[in-house]
């Protein structure tokens, strides 16, 4: 396999920007499929949306992988969902990809989910191209979109194409590198006609080409010298400089077209080959388990020991399918490899190359490839190596769930099937949680939003034939202290034989930003400042454990406690009566007694909501948001369409889609994602606490 001719890319964007439609065209032009299907409306549905539920709703729910060839290069492509509820699909895809296409709507521009995807790309240092889609829509404005990318995403975004015509009259694009006009012809836009730039666009094209060269010259000194000397700059130099700047995640070339109208998709594929990195141009590293803190550079070399990551799991009638990215070494059918987390040795009996939900059997795969392994038992994010204890790759970032609801099978005979379904979905999706409520003994599912849980309930019905009864959605509240409190707590229990003695002195306080960084993702930061052996070192972990155990259920309403710093400064012990258990119980008692003096409050998830509706309905939509304790952050009107950005408590958003549709005659739409946790107003806190107490009362 010639690695220089391989591209591992993903397509990511806000909802309804046309990702799956673009994927369908890419597969068609590459000869991977022979008929274009639409995401919505009749036919077999788009290739990458293979689930019945995806075809019905016209949305992508799970990421789908495929591979294709374009001009001699092999491209592994992953199409990802746009809804924030399925954000883990985007997260884990970007974790293993070398490059991405950020799709933007020519009217909507940079929307809320575009920002989330941008953050994910930056988290994993994924180089990207931008593609402004839907150029045929009324109100399309690529120049405004590029400005938004610069301002809102902080990217050095530069147009590499100009539109020929606009809206209904969008005919093609001007390539600012070759300085030629490209038009798509044929029933499905499969033929590209290259002509001279139309006379009325010549001046504008010269101006934008100069701006593109100026931006690129910032990344290359020799190009800067040629610009100053007014020398001719070749296409090869432009390609070379652009490629270098893109791979360093410094520069975003912007292309445009209309996937639905089959216009200007092929030049985007050319740009993927020209500017996005091959696996041997990307630096990947893992943790060396033999030496803490040491990073191990991985080389895309098939002769070296294997390092691969199982980044996505799906279960079907044939067993578990593990999507795997190979970073180093080679995987062979029938070979045995070690799971670095569990230490288990597993046989890879079948290797397949995926084309959406279809499989092609293969015998081997090398570094830089993305394949799927059948029949191995692992969790999402596990690392496989040819040697035990060789290297572990950093796992995928997983957001905490914000919404939960109870589920139970309507028929008792189906309880086992329901349990089987929930265990499968929990294994496949790290953001989908299942647990039993201690007080009510109900099975509770938790996830990223109403749509997320709704889709899983629907899948339980369809895939397992289980009718379920669903409880009303509930918000995942948190508890936190507001002010510091110094503690001095002694536990002294004397019974026959050895007693229990523990004494701790210190301070509990809300976590600062500095503490949060040190806590590395934990909601409690424990600082040991005991000197002179006042408490023996072996008892300190027991004190920490005691506090940690108490954070699962706070005293206000039994919700998890977050954002706590515990500073242990002093204490004392007894030679005979002190033990791990004594100090753990001391910490538990201390928390129970003193946390209530930190003026604890309930925190609720606040959602960042983006609403789009016709301008005429702006007043009533804004009024409704305000009545839901929402705060308007920004409103923007463009071509009769208003975009409203607001922060609204999650508790007030249940059933909002119905409200919005009825208020806007079915023309309004909204998306939301978690923004932050904020204190609940005191009157509402009292209601929540009272309702929680009633819930906990035995029937």
C-alpha angles and dihedrals in degrees: 000000000000102000093196087067096052126095124185106196141163133204113223134170150128118296115289096011090125104257096145092042088053091048090051091054092046090053091047096050091046089054093243092123128024102209130044114231126192127240090229133032128036130323124074094307127239116322095238094048096067100154117094089230091055092051093049096047096036091229135112112244103170129030113251128204131211139156132224142164126244123181093334096315124113112225123196104201130194120191111204134198122259100210114099088223088072095041093129088069089059092041096054094042093053089046090067103031128097097208143004145204113227106207117206130185113242090224104032093042115180106006131180096272091046086063092049091050089047090054090050092050090051092047090060097032093241114173113224148188121213122227119194104210133190093043088160093064122110109259095024113160117171093179091059090047092054090051090052092050089053096045103035101033098031090228127148092237119177131179114245092178139038125211121249103215124344141246110347089000096056104135108165145305140279112231106221093199098052092026091224133125118243123204127180118226137177130061092296102023092260095140122068118208114202118204142158116283112271110260094241091057098044096093094045091048091052090050094049093043089055090050090050092050091047091053092047094047088067087070098046128046096200090053089049090053091050090049092052091047090047090235124157114268115213126227089241091059091048091051093046095048093044092050092051093048093046094049089053088055089239102112137043118200111205124219130177144202146118114271092187091053091044094242129146099347095124095059087054090055089049088053091051089057093043103043113019118085128255116227092264092058094057123081113226126177140175139197118273105224091199092063120034115232093012117129121212119212112225120216123204089233119135092207095061125083113288121264115175136157127220096214102169135027130199128177123209140153091290094054133256120346115200117198105215135192114204112214100171137007129007137292119215130192108257093018122134121231136178126246102224094207100049098024089228120147112226135187117229096214098170131027121191138182111223128227101180101295095341121095135212116197115233133182101216144359131199140212112300095033131115115214139146128247120209127218104009120130112229143124127250109278098024119147121225123200136173089237129049117251092007108128138338123206123220111265129240120273109249122194120220118254117255103190134047139182136180121248132191135169113254090219118051090218089066097055092099092049090050091050090049091050093049093049090050094049092045090054093047097045120042091195092058110086129190124191142147118250107235095211101044098024089225125144107246127196121199130192150146099287148332093283092051093056093038091057092050092049089051091048091051089055095046104035098036102025091233120144108211135195112223126205121221113281114266130202121240100234123189133206127223139170119244104201137034120259128190115223134200109178130171126188115198118170120169121189131149109304122006115359133205121261128173132151125184132177126187145091137288115206141159112274117262123214089256091053090048091057090050091047089062097213097325119123092223126058112196118196120191110207098158112134136189094028093283085150113024113247093241091064096051095081089052090056090051091047091051092055092044092053091054093054093070091076123025123207096240099069107335096267124137116279116233140185100029129153117196116194114192110201109161146347142143139245141203121236093226108019099045120094141148090268093049092054093043091053090046090056092047092051091045092053092046092051103039106031091076088060091060089075093248120209136189115251121207130198112257114205126214101227125194114195125189120194140145113282093247091068097047095103097052093043092051090046091051092049090052091050088056092060087260126150120217110227101177141347125200130180124202126171094341094312119111123207114200121192114197142162111228131174110252091230089066096050102069110121091005094134090066092047092049094048093051091047095050100037089253094304100105126092134179143189129194142186136179112282105172146312116263135178116275115238109262096244091053091044089058090053092049093048091048092049091047092051091050089051092053095050110107111249 
